[in-house]
Amino acid sequence: MNNEDSLLMPAALFNKGVAIFGNANNFHNWLKKPFYNSKETPMEWIIKSGGIELLIEELDRLAQGYPV
């Protein structure tokens, strides 16, 4: 991934989250809730290396009906 791609990742995460949850407020609420069977929240992953990419993958799983 180049530098330009990494700058666009937060926007991609936000757009996918809003598309799945219907609005920014619902997406923000999801970011604050712990993952299924975990104490970690999606919000904690945003600042981790590769975290945004992992969250996008989690949103894809959620859209397919898997619990995350």
N, C-alpha and C positions, 0 to 999 in steps of 0.2 A: 504494500500500500504506500502510495506516495504522500507527500505532505498535503497536497491539495485534497486528496481523498479523505485524509484524517480530519481536515477542517470541515468537511461536509457531513461527517458521520453523525454529529449531534442533531443536525437538521433532518437527516434520514430517520434517525430514531424517533424524533418528535413526530414527523409526518406519519410514520408507520403506526405509532402509538395512538395518535388521534384517529387514524383510519380504522383501527381495530376497536377502540373504545368509544368512538363516536364524538368525543370532544376532549379538549385539553384538560378540563377538570377531572374527568373520569380517568384519563391517562395518568395524571399527577397522583391521584389516589392510588392507582396500581403501583406506581413507583415507591410509595410509602409503605405498602403492605409486604410482609415477609413472603418469600417464595413458599410454594407448597412444600411442606415437610422440611422447613428450614427456618432459621432465625434471621438470615440475611434478607435485606430488602433490595429491590432492583436499584434504588437510589444509591446504595453503597457501592454498587458495581460501576456506576458511571465514571468514578474517578480512578478505577483500577485499569492497568494496562490491558487493553483488549476488551474491557468491560462493555463498551458500547456495542461492539460487534456481537458479544455474547447476548446482550439484551435484545438485539435485533433478531437473533436466532430464537430466543425465548418467545418473542412476540409472534414469530412465524409458527412456532409450535402451538402457542395459544390459539392462533387463528385456525389451526387444523384440529382443535378440540382437545389437545393434551393439557393436563393441569401443570401450571408452572408457579 
